[in-house]
C-alpha cells in the first residue's frame, strides 16, 4: 500500500470517527468536545504536512479517485488551519448552544468534504465532496437557531441549491465533452460541450466563492448570521469553490481560442469583483460588512490567477491562488472571531466599538496584522499571494495594473479599521477564547508569510 494512501486514510478516519462521536458527548462536556475536535484537526494538519514533507506529489490513490499534488495538499492544509482557528476560538461562544456538538461535528464533516475536493481526481469525487461539504455548511449556517441566522442561512441554502443545480447541469455537458470522469487526464480535444460545461461550472463555483455578479447572497449572510458560523463559512466555505474550480480547469489542454475565452471571462470577473468589493466596502461602517465586501475583492484577486491558467506562467498563477487562499482563510477566520468578541463585549460591530482596543496591545497588534495581511503588506502571507498573482499576469499589464490599483484602494478601508483600534475609548476587556483564535491566526499569518517562498517552489 502506498504511503499516500495510508496517510489520507488515517486522516479521513480520524475526522469521520471524531465527528460521529461528538454528537454523543454529554451536553455539559464542552471542553472535551472542543478538545477532541482540535486534536483531530491537528492530526489532519500534521498528516498533510507529512505528505508534503515526504515529497508525495503527482500520486494517485484510491483507484485514481484522489490525486495527491502539492497545490491540492496546500489547499487542504488551508482548510485545516482555518477550521482549527475557528474551533479554538469558539469554545466560550458555543458553550450555551443546545446543539454545540452538532456544530463541531458538522465543522469536521465540512473539513473532510473540502479536503476531498482539494484532492479530487474524479468528477464523482467532486460531486460527493461538494454534497458533503455544502450540506454541512448549510446546516452550520442555521445552527444557532436565532431569527437572523435562520434568515441568513436560508439565503445561503437557496444560493447553494442554485449553484449545485448549475454544477450538475455543467457536468452533464463537461463529461461527454472529455469522454471520461477522470479530471487529471482528460481528452485533449476541447469541443463545444466542454466549453459550455466549463462556463456553467465556473458560474456554479463562483456563486460559492462569492464573486461579482454572483455575490447577492453574501453581504446579508455575512452580516446577519452568527459570527462564529461565518468565520467557518467565509474561510473554509470559500475553499470549496476555489478547489473545485481549480480541479476542473487545471489539467485541461486548451487551444489559443479557448485560452483567450477563459482569460476574458475570468479577467472580467476579477476586475468587477475587485472594484465592486473595494468601493462598496468604503461606504460601510460595520466590521462584518467591511469583511463581507472585502471578501468579494479578495476573491477578485484570486480570479486573476484563474485567468492566467493556460498561459506560460500557469504554475506561478496556481501557486498564487493557493497562497492567497491560505492567507485569506487564516485572516478571515481570525477577523470574524474578532467581530464576535467585539460584539459580545461592546454589543455592536460598528467601527466605533473598536475604540480603546489598543489598551490590550497584543490583541490590537494581532488584529492589525490580520488586516494588513489582507491588504498585502510584506512579509505577511497576503503579500506573497498577491505578488505571485501579479507576477503571473506580467504578460497582461492592463490586468496587472488594475490589480495593483485595487490593492492600493483597499488600504482606504483596512487602515481605517486599524486606526479605530488605536483611538481612545472605553473598551471593556473580557477573557475569551476568541482571543486565543486571533493569536493563532496571527502567528500562522506571520509564519506562512515567512515560508511562502518555500510553498511557492513546492508548487511550481
C-alpha positions in Angstrom: 0.0 0.0 0.0 1.3 3.5 -0.9 2.3 5.9 1.9 0.0 8.5 0.5 -2.9 6.1 0.7 -2.1 5.3 4.3 -1.8 9.0 5.3 -5.1 10.1 3.6 -6.9 7.1 5.0 -5.8 7.8 8.6 -6.8 11.5 8.2 -10.2 10.6 6.8 -10.9 8.0 9.5 -9.9 10.3 12.4 -12.1 13.2 11.1 -15.0 10.8 10.4 -14.8 8.9 13.7 -14.5 12.1 15.9 -17.3 13.9 14.0 -19.6 10.9 14.6 -18.6 10.5 18.3 -19.1 14.2 19.0 -22.9 14.0 18.8 -22.9 11.5 21.7 -20.9 13.7 24.1 -22.8 14.9 27.2 -24.1 18.4 26.8 -22.1 19.7 29.8 -18.7 18.5 28.5 -18.0 21.4 26.2 -14.2 21.3 26.8 -14.0 17.6 26.0 -15.9 18.1 22.7 -13.8 21.1 21.7 -10.5 19.4 22.6 -11.4 16.3 20.7 -12.2 18.4 17.6 -9.0 20.4 18.0 -6.9 17.3 18.3 -8.5 15.7 15.2 -7.8 18.7 13.1 -4.2 19.0 14.4 -3.7 15.3 13.4 -5.1 16.0 10.0 -2.9 19.1 9.6 0.2 17.2 10.7 -0.5 14.3 8.2 -1.0 16.8 5.4 2.3 18.4 6.2 4.0 15.0 6.5 2.6 14.1 3.0 4.2 17.3 1.7 7.5 16.7 3.6 7.8 13.2 2.1 7.6 14.6 -1.4 4.4 12.7 -2.3 3.5 14.7 -5.4 1.5 13.8 -8.5 0.4 10.5 -7.0 -2.9 8.7 -7.5 -4.6 7.0 -4.6 -7.9 5.0 -4.1 -8.0 3.7 -7.7 -7.3 7.1 -9.2 -10.1 8.7 -7.3 -7.8 11.1 -5.5 -4.7 12.9 -6.8 -2.1 14.0 -4.3 -0.3 17.0 -5.7 1.2 19.9 -3.8 -1.3 22.6 -4.8 -4.2 20.3 -3.6 -2.4 19.4 -0.4 -1.8 23.1 0.4 -5.4 23.9 -0.2 -6.4 21.1 2.2 -4.0 22.5 4.7 -5.6 25.9 4.4 -9.0 24.4 5.2 -7.5 22.5 8.2 -5.8 25.6 9.8 -8.9 27.8 9.2 -11.1 25.1 10.9 -8.6 24.9 13.8 -8.7 28.7 14.3 -12.5 28.8 14.4 -12.9 25.8 16.7 -10.3 27.0 19.1 -11.9 30.4 19.3 -15.5 29.2 19.5 -15.5 27.4 22.9 -16.8 30.2 25.1 -19.4 31.3 22.4 -20.9 27.9 21.8 -21.0 26.8 25.4 -24.7 27.7 25.8 -25.8 26.3 22.5 -28.1 23.3 22.8 -26.6 22.0 19.5 -22.9 22.8 20.0 -22.0 19.1 19.5 -23.6 19.3 16.0 -21.7 22.5 15.2 -18.4 20.8 15.9 -19.4 17.6 14.2 -20.6 19.4 11.1 -17.4 21.5 11.0 -15.3 18.4 10.8 -17.5 17.0 8.1 -17.2 20.3 6.2 -13.5 20.0 6.5 -13.5 16.4 5.3 -15.5 17.2 2.2 -13.3 20.2 1.4 -10.1 18.0 1.7 -11.6 15.5 -0.8 -12.5 18.4 -3.2 -8.9 19.7 -3.0 -7.5 16.3 -3.9 -10.2 15.1 -6.3 -9.1 13.3 -9.4 -12.6 12.2 -10.5 -15.8 14.1 -11.2 -17.8 11.7 -8.9 -15.5 12.8 -6.0 -16.2 16.4 -6.9 -19.9 15.8 -6.7 -19.8 13.7 -3.5 -17.3 16.0 -1.8 -19.4 19.1 -2.8 -22.5 17.4 -1.4 -20.9 16.6 1.9 -19.2 20.0 2.4 -22.2 22.0 1.2 -24.7 20.1 3.3 -22.6 20.6 6.3 -22.1 24.3 5.6 -25.9 24.8 5.1 -26.7 23.1 8.4 -23.9 25.1 10.2 -25.3 28.4 8.9 -28.6 27.9 10.8 -27.3 26.1 13.8 -27.5 28.9 16.3 -31.3 29.0 15.7 -31.9 32.7 16.2 -34.1 34.5 13.7 -31.3 36.4 11.9 -29.2 33.3 11.5 -32.1 31.3 10.1 -32.9 34.1 7.6 -29.2 34.3 6.5 -29.0 30.5 6.5 -32.0 30.3 4.2 -30.4 32.7 1.8 -27.2 30.7 1.8 -29.2 27.5 1.3 -31.1 28.9 -1.7 -27.8 30.1 -3.2 -26.4 26.6 -2.6 -29.4 24.9 -4.4 -29.0 27.2 -7.4 -25.2 26.7 -7.6 -25.5 22.9 -7.1 -28.1 22.7 -9.9 -25.9 24.7 -12.2 -22.9 22.5 -11.3 -24.8 19.3 -12.2 -26.0 20.8 -15.4 -22.4 21.8 -16.2 -21.1 18.3 -15.6 -23.8 17.0 -17.9 -22.0 18.8 -20.7 -18.5 18.5 -19.4 -18.4 14.7 -19.0 -19.5 13.9 -22.6 -17.0 16.5 -23.8 -14.0 15.0 -22.3 -15.3 11.4 -22.5 -14.2 10.4 -19.1 -14.8 11.0 -15.4 -11.1 11.5 -14.8 -10.2 15.1 -14.1 -6.4 14.8 -14.2 -6.0 13.2 -17.7 -9.0 14.2 -19.8 -9.2 14.0 -23.6 -7.1 16.8 -25.1 -9.9 17.6 -27.6 -11.8 20.7 -26.4 -15.2 21.0 -28.1 -18.3 23.0 -27.6 -19.6 20.6 -25.0 -16.5 21.2 -22.8 -16.7 25.0 -23.2 -20.4 25.0 -22.3 -19.6 22.8 -19.3 -16.8 24.9 -18.1 -18.9 28.1 -18.4 -21.7 26.5 -16.3 -19.3 25.0 -13.8 -17.5 28.4 -13.4 -20.8 30.1 -12.7 -21.7 27.4 -10.1 -18.3 27.6 -8.3 -18.2 31.5 -8.5 -21.6 31.5 -6.7 -19.9 29.6 -3.9 -16.8 31.8 -3.9 -18.9 35.0 -3.9 -17.5 36.7 -7.0 -19.3 39.6 -8.6 -22.0 39.3 -10.1 -22.8 36.1 -8.2 -22.4 37.7 -4.8 -26.0 38.9 -3.9 -26.4 36.4 -1.1 -23.1 37.2 0.5 -23.5 40.6 2.3 -26.7 39.6 4.1 -25.4 36.2 5.1 -22.1 37.6 6.5 -23.9 40.4 8.3 -26.9 38.6 9.7 -25.5 35.2 10.7 -23.7 34.2 13.9 -20.1 35.5 13.7 -18.6 32.1 14.6 -20.6 30.4 12.0 -19.5 32.9 9.3 -15.9 32.6 10.5 -16.2 29.0 9.2 -18.3 29.6 6.1 -16.2 32.6 4.9 -12.9 30.8 5.2 -13.4 27.0 4.6 -16.6 27.6 2.6 -14.6 29.7 0.0 -12.1 26.9 -0.4 -14.9 24.6 -1.6 -15.5 26.8 -4.6 -11.8 27.6 -5.3 -10.6 23.9 -5.1 -13.5 22.7 -7.3 -12.9 25.3 -10.0 -9.2 24.7 -10.0 -9.6 20.9 -10.4 -12.0 21.3 -13.3 -9.7 23.6 -15.5 -6.2 22.9 -14.2 -5.5 19.8 -16.3 -7.3 20.7 -19.5 -5.4 21.1 -22.7 -6.5 24.3 -24.2 -6.0 25.8 -27.7 -5.4 29.5 -28.2 -9.0 30.4 -28.7 -10.1 28.5 -25.5 -7.3 30.3 -23.6 -8.4 33.7 -24.7 -12.0 32.9 -23.9 -11.2 31.8 -20.3 -8.8 34.7 -19.9 -11.6 37.2 -21.0 -14.2 35.6 -18.7 -12.1 35.3 -15.6 -10.4 38.7 -16.1 -13.8 40.5 -16.3 -15.0 38.7 -13.2 -11.7 39.6 -11.4 -11.9 43.3 -12.3 -15.6 43.6 -11.5 -15.1 41.8 -8.1 -12.1 43.9 -7.1 -13.7 47.2 -8.0 -17.2 46.4 -6.6 -15.9 44.9 -3.4 -13.4 47.7 -2.7 -15.7 50.6 -3.4 -18.7 49.3 -1.5 -16.5 48.4 1.5 -15.5 52.1 1.6 -19.1 53.1 2.5 -19.5 50.5 5.3 -19.2 51.3 9.0 -19.7 47.8 10.4 -16.8 45.4 10.8 -18.8 42.5 9.4 -20.0 44.5 6.3 -16.4 45.6 5.6 -15.3 41.9 5.8 -18.2 40.8 3.6 -17.4 43.2 0.7 -13.7 43.0 1.1 -14.0 39.2 0.7 -15.5 39.8 -2.8 -12.5 41.9 -3.6 -10.1 39.3 -2.2 -11.7 36.6 -4.4 -11.3 39.1 -7.3 -7.5 38.8 -6.8 -7.8 35.0 -6.9 -9.6 35.2 -10.2 -6.5 36.9 -11.7 -4.8 33.5 -11.1 -7.6 31.6 -12.8 -7.4 34.0 -15.8 -3.7 33.0 -16.2 -4.3 29.2 -16.3 -3.3 28.1 -19.8 -0.7 30.8 -20.2 3.1 30.3 -20.0 3.0 31.3 -16.3 0.3 29.0 -15.3 2.3 27.3 -12.5 3.0 30.7 -10.9 -0.7 31.5 -11.1 -1.7 28.3 -9.3 0.9 29.0 -6.6 -0.5 32.5 -6.3 -4.1 31.2 -6.0 -3.0 28.7 -3.3 -1.0 31.1 -1.2 -3.7 33.9 -1.5 -6.4 31.4 -0.4 -4.2 30.3 2.6 -3.6 33.9 3.6 -7.3 34.9 3.2 -8.7 31.9 5.0 -6.4 32.5 8.0 -7.2 36.2 8.2 -10.9 35.9 7.6 -11.4 33.3 10.3 -9.4 35.3 12.8 -11.2 38.6 12.0 -14.7 37.2 12.3 -13.6 35.9 15.7 -12.6 39.5 16.5 -16.0 40.7 15.3 -17.7 38.2 17.6 -15.6 39.2 20.6 -16.2 42.9 20.0 -19.9 42.4 19.6 -20.1 40.2 22.8 -18.1 42.8 24.8 -19.4 46.1 23.4 -22.8 45.0 22.0 -22.0 46.3 18.5 -19.8 45.7 15.4 -19.7 49.4 14.4 -16.2 50.7 13.8 -16.5 53.0 16.8 -16.9 49.9 19.0 -13.2 49.2 18.3 -12.1 52.4 20.1 -9.9 51.6 23.0 -8.9 48.1 21.8 -5.2 49.2 21.8 -5.3 49.1 25.6 -4.6 45.4 25.0 -1.6 45.8 22.9 -1.2 42.2 21.9 -4.9 42.0 20.7 -4.6 45.2 18.8 -1.3 44.1 17.3 -2.7 40.7 16.3 -5.9 42.2 14.8 -3.9 44.7 12.9 -1.6 42.0 11.4 -4.6 40.2 10.0 -6.0 43.3 8.4 -2.5 44.2 7.0 -2.2 40.7 5.6 -5.5 41.2 3.6 -4.1 44.5 2.5 -0.9 42.8 1.3 1.8 44.3 3.5 5.2 42.4 3.4 6.3 40.0 4.7 2.8 38.7 5.7 1.1 35.8 3.8 -1.3 38.1 1.9 1.6 40.0 0.4 3.1 36.9 -1.2 -0.2 35.7 -2.5 -0.7 39.0 -4.4 2.9 39.2 -5.6 2.7 35.8 -7.2 -0.7 36.5 -8.7 0.6 39.8 -10.1 3.7 38.1 -11.4 1.6 35.5 -13.3 -0.2 38.3 -15.1 3.0 40.1 -16.2 2.2 39.4 -19.9 -1.1 41.2 -19.5 0.0 44.6 -18.0 -3.6 46.0 -18.0 -4.7 43.3 -15.6 -1.6 43.7 -13.5 -2.1 47.4 -13.2 -5.7 47.1 -12.3 -4.8 44.5 -9.6 -2.2 46.8 -8.1 -4.6 49.8 -8.1 -7.2 47.8 -6.3 -4.7 46.5 -3.8 -3.9 50.2 -3.1 -7.6 51.1 -2.9 -8.2 48.5 -0.2 -5.8 50.4 2.1 -8.5 53.1 2.3 -10.8 50.9 4.5 -8.4 48.4 6.0 -6.2 51.2 7.5 -9.4 52.9 8.8 -10.3 49.8 10.8 -6.8 49.7 12.2 -6.9 53.4 13.1 -10.1 52.9 15.0 -8.4 50.3 17.3 -5.9 52.8 18.3 -8.3 55.6 19.1 -9.1 56.3 22.7 -12.2 54.6 24.1 -13.7 52.6 26.9 -13.3 49.1 25.5 -14.2 46.6 28.3 -11.9 43.6 28.0 -13.1 40.1 29.0 -11.3 36.9 29.0 -12.4 34.9 26.0 -11.4 32.0 23.7 -11.8 34.2 20.6 -8.6 35.9 21.6 -6.7 32.6 21.5 -8.0 32.0 18.0 -7.0 35.5 16.9 -3.5 35.0 18.3 -3.2 31.7 16.5 -4.3 33.3 13.2 -1.7 36.0 13.7 1.1 33.6 14.3 0.2 31.5 11.3 -0.1 34.6 9.1 3.5 35.6 10.0 4.9 32.0 9.8 3.2 31.3 6.4 4.4 34.7 5.2 8.0 33.8 6.0 7.6 30.3 4.5 5.6 31.4 1.4 8.6 31.4 -1.0 9.2 27.7 0.0 5.5 26.9 -0.5 5.8 28.6 -3.9 8.7 26.4 -5.0 6.9 23.2 -3.9 4.1 24.1 -6.3 5.9 25.4 -9.3 
